[in-house]
Amino acid sequence: MNSVRNRLAALFFVITAAAIGFIYLYVVPPLRSSLTSEKLQRLEEVGTDESGRLADAIRRGASEDELRRLVRGVAQRTDARVTLLGVRTGSAGPQPEFVGDSQFERTAILHAYPAAAAAATSGRVGSAVEEVAGRRTGEAAVPLFVHGRPRWVAVLSTPLGEVDDNVALIRRQILIAGVIALVAALAASWLAARAHAKRLRRLGAAAEKVADGDFSTPIPDEGTDEVGRLASTFNEMQLRCARLDNARNEFIANASHELRTPIFSLGGFVELLDEDEEPDPASRAEFVRTMREQVARLTKLAADLLDLSKLDADALQVNAERVDLGDLARQIAEEFGPASGRHRSSIEVNGDPVAVALADADRVAQIMRILVDNALKHTPQGTSIAIEARRRDGAVNLVVSDDGPGIDPYARARIFDRFYTGDRVSGSGLGLAIARDLALLMDGELRLASHRGRTEFTLRLPTVAAEEARR
C-alpha cells in the first residue's frame, strides 16, 4: 500500500465510491419523496372532485346503506379505498367516527386517521403517509360541509407499494451500476497508476545512475503530461551534466598537462645544475632565463585557473564604471612596447576622441592584454597591430586587429574553447576563453572575424548613455 501505484488506485476508488454515494443520496430519497407527494396530490384532487356527490347525498339525508353504496362507487372510480367518517363534536373538539368503508364493515380494524382529524378541525383538504399492516399507505382527507360546517370526512387511501417498488428498482440499478463503476474505476485506476508508477520508476532509476556518475542513459518518455515534461527536463539536465563532466575531465587533463610541462622543465634544469656544479656563465644565464620563463608560465597558468574557477562559481565581481577605452588602449599599447619591439611589430591606437563604456576597467584591461599578447604570439615578426575604440549603434567597440596570416576555419570554430592552443604555438589556451567570459560578465560580447591577411577581435561593451537611458 506504500507504493504510488496502490495509493493512486485507492484514491481513485475512494473518489468513485464517494461520487456514487453522492448520486445515490441525491437521487433515491428525493425521488421517493417526489413520487409520494405526486401520489398524495393525485388523491387530494380525486377526493376533492368526488366530495360533491357525497356531500349532496348527506345533505338530502341518504341512508347509511346508500352512503355505503355511494362510497363503494367512488372507490371503484378512483381506484382507491374510501372511508367515510362522521365528525363528532366533543370536549376534545371535532373528532371523526366511522360511518362506512369501501372495503370493510368492521370498525375494529380501523386505525387512527390523523389526516381526517386535521381536515375535520381545519376544514381543509389534508394528506399523510401511514403504516397500515406493515405497508406504507397514502391518505387524503376531504372535509364534507353541511350548513357551512365540516360534518363528514371522506378519506381516500391507497398503498404506496408501487412507489416503493419503483424506488427499489432505481435503487438496485444505481447500486448495480455503482458496483460495476467501482470495479471498472478500480481496474482503470490501477492500470493508469501502474503506468505512471512505471514511468516514475524509470525516472528514479535514471536519477540513481546520474548519482553514480552515469550520464549516458536518457529516459524514453515522450509524454506531454507533467511526468513527460519532467522526463524531458531530466534528459536535458543529464545532457548538461554530461557536458559539464566531460568539460571537468578535459579541464583536469589539460590543466595537468599544462602544469606538468613547466614543472618537468624546471626539474630538468635543477638536475642539470646539480650534476654540473660549476656551469659556465653562458649556460647559467640560459638556465636562469629558461627557468624564469617557466616560472612566469606557471604563474600565468595559476592566475588563469583561478579566474576560471571564479567565473564558473559566479564569484568574480565586476565594478561597472565609466571607462575611456581610448585612454586604456594607449596605456596597454605603451605597456606592450618592449614586447612589440622584440617582435619587430608596431601597435597603433586609433578611434574616436571619446569612447566611454560602462565596464570594469581592470577586466577590460585584462581582455586587451590577452588580445594583444595573442596577436604578438600568433603572427610573424613585423606584423602591424592596431587597437581601435569607436562608438557603434548604442555601444562601444574595442577592436584589436593585425595583418597576419589569419586563422583557419577549424581554429576559428574552437578559438574560444578552454585549453585550445592550435598547432603552431605554445601556451595554456585559457586566455581567450577567459576574455569571452569576462565580456559576457560585463553585459558585452567578444567576436572574431578573420580572413587571409587580417584578424579582428571585437569587444562590444554598453555605453554610459545606454545605461542612463535604461534608468
Order of alpha helices (4+ residues) and beta strands (2+ residues): alpha-alpha-beta-beta-alpha-beta-beta-beta-alpha-alpha-alpha-beta-alpha-alpha-beta-beta-alpha-beta-beta-alpha-alpha-beta-beta-alpha
